[in-house]
Amino acid sequence: MSEVEPNAIVGRHPARVGAGLALASLPAHFALSSTASHQLAAIVLVLVAGIYVGFAVQDGRAKTIAIEGSIAIVFAAAALAGLWVSAWAIPAAYALHGFWDLAHHRHVATAMPAWYVPFCAVFDWVFAAGLAAAWLLR
């Protein structure tokens, strides 16, 4: 039997893998304290937004790096707002990040695998909904 490359699985089923990863990430938020859950979700939000900065650096164009860096700062600010103002800014920012993912499909040319946009968009939306549910059920 031949070994299947992980990228091949993600490449064939990006939305399913994104949803599965989001669902697999959510149980921790039911187990953590509210504060720890908010902090973890905020950190991951910043990391998720920062991935596009990495793709932009790989791409090498200054304009693309500036756009991606600026947007990453906006999501970092949303994460801080979630910690300092209202935790609900965090799931809202994840949902908005899903739309930012879709913008890359047509409007932002960045060096990234074709599967990444649907993977990340679905991850963001499933995770935002699951995070909201976890926090509402506390």
C-alpha positions as CSV (number, residue, x, y, z in Angstrom):
1,M,0.0,0.0,0.0
2,S,1.4,3.4,-0.9
3,E,1.6,6.2,1.6
4,V,-0.6,9.3,0.9
5,E,1.0,12.7,1.3
6,P,-0.8,15.0,3.8
7,N,-0.9,17.8,1.2
8,A,-2.7,15.5,-1.2
9,I,-5.5,14.9,1.3
10,V,-5.8,18.6,2.1
11,G,-5.6,19.4,-1.6
12,R,-8.4,17.1,-2.5
13,H,-10.7,18.0,0.4
14,P,-9.7,21.4,1.7
15,A,-13.1,22.4,3.1
16,R,-13.6,19.1,4.9
17,V,-10.1,19.1,6.4
18,G,-10.6,22.7,7.5
19,A,-13.9,21.9,9.1
20,G,-12.4,18.8,10.7
21,L,-9.5,20.7,12.1
22,A,-11.8,23.4,13.5
23,L,-14.0,20.8,15.2
24,A,-10.9,19.0,16.6
25,S,-9.7,22.3,18.1
26,L,-12.9,23.2,19.9
27,P,-13.0,20.6,22.8
28,A,-10.1,22.4,24.5
29,H,-12.3,25.5,24.7
30,F,-14.9,23.6,26.6
31,A,-12.3,22.3,29.1
32,L,-10.4,25.6,29.6
33,S,-11.5,28.4,31.9
34,S,-13.2,31.3,30.2
35,T,-10.0,33.4,30.5
36,A,-7.7,30.7,29.1
37,S,-10.1,30.0,26.3
38,H,-10.3,33.6,25.3
39,Q,-6.5,33.9,25.4
40,L,-5.9,30.7,23.4
41,A,-8.5,31.8,20.7
42,A,-6.8,35.3,20.5
43,I,-3.4,33.8,20.1
44,V,-4.5,31.4,17.3
45,L,-6.4,34.3,15.6
46,V,-3.1,36.2,15.4
47,L,-1.3,33.1,14.1
48,V,-4.0,32.5,11.5
49,A,-3.8,36.1,10.3
50,G,0.0,35.9,10.2
51,I,0.1,32.9,7.8
52,Y,-0.8,35.3,5.0
53,V,2.1,37.4,5.9
54,G,4.3,34.4,5.4
55,F,2.8,33.7,2.0
56,A,3.4,37.4,1.1
57,V,7.0,37.2,2.2
58,Q,7.4,34.1,0.1
59,D,5.8,35.9,-2.8
60,G,8.3,38.8,-2.3
61,R,6.4,41.8,-3.6
62,A,6.5,44.8,-1.2
63,K,3.0,45.8,-1.9
64,T,1.6,42.4,-1.1
65,I,3.7,42.2,2.1
66,A,2.3,45.7,3.1
67,I,-1.3,44.6,2.5
68,E,-1.0,41.3,4.3
69,G,1.0,42.9,7.2
70,S,-1.6,45.6,7.5
71,I,-4.5,43.2,7.6
72,A,-2.6,41.0,10.1
73,I,-2.3,44.0,12.4
74,V,-6.1,44.6,12.1
75,F,-6.7,41.0,13.2
76,A,-4.2,41.3,16.0
77,A,-6.0,44.4,17.2
78,A,-9.3,42.4,17.1
79,A,-7.7,39.7,19.2
80,L,-6.6,42.4,21.7
81,A,-10.1,43.9,21.7
82,G,-11.4,40.4,22.5
83,L,-9.1,40.3,25.5
84,W,-9.5,43.8,26.7
85,V,-13.0,44.9,25.6
86,S,-15.3,42.0,24.7
87,A,-14.5,38.4,24.1
88,W,-17.1,38.3,21.3
89,A,-14.7,40.3,19.1
90,I,-12.7,37.1,18.7
91,P,-15.3,34.8,17.1
92,A,-16.5,37.8,15.1
93,A,-12.9,38.3,13.8
94,Y,-12.6,34.6,12.9
95,A,-15.8,35.0,10.8
96,L,-14.5,38.1,9.2
97,H,-11.2,36.4,8.5
98,G,-13.1,33.8,6.5
99,F,-14.3,36.6,4.2
100,W,-10.7,37.8,4.0
101,D,-9.8,34.3,2.9
102,L,-12.3,34.5,0.0
103,A,-10.9,37.9,-1.0
104,H,-7.6,36.2,-1.8
105,H,-9.4,34.0,-4.3
106,R,-10.1,36.9,-6.6
107,H,-8.5,40.1,-5.3
108,V,-5.2,39.5,-3.6
109,A,-2.5,37.7,-5.6
110,T,-0.3,35.9,-3.1
111,A,1.9,32.8,-3.5
112,M,-0.2,30.1,-1.7
113,P,-1.5,26.7,-2.6
114,A,-4.9,26.7,-4.3
115,W,-6.4,24.6,-1.6
116,Y,-5.5,27.1,1.2
117,V,-8.4,29.5,0.6
118,P,-11.3,27.0,1.0
119,F,-9.4,25.3,3.9
120,C,-8.9,28.4,5.9
121,A,-12.3,30.0,5.1
122,V,-14.2,26.9,6.3
123,F,-11.9,26.5,9.3
124,D,-12.6,30.1,10.3
125,W,-16.4,29.9,10.0
126,V,-16.7,26.5,11.7
127,F,-14.3,27.6,14.5
128,A,-16.1,31.0,15.0
129,A,-19.5,29.2,15.3
130,G,-18.1,26.5,17.6
131,L,-16.3,29.0,19.8
132,A,-19.4,31.1,20.2
133,A,-21.3,27.9,21.1
134,A,-18.6,26.9,23.6
135,W,-18.8,30.3,25.3
136,L,-22.5,30.5,25.3
137,L,-22.8,27.1,26.9
138,R,-20.6,28.0,29.9
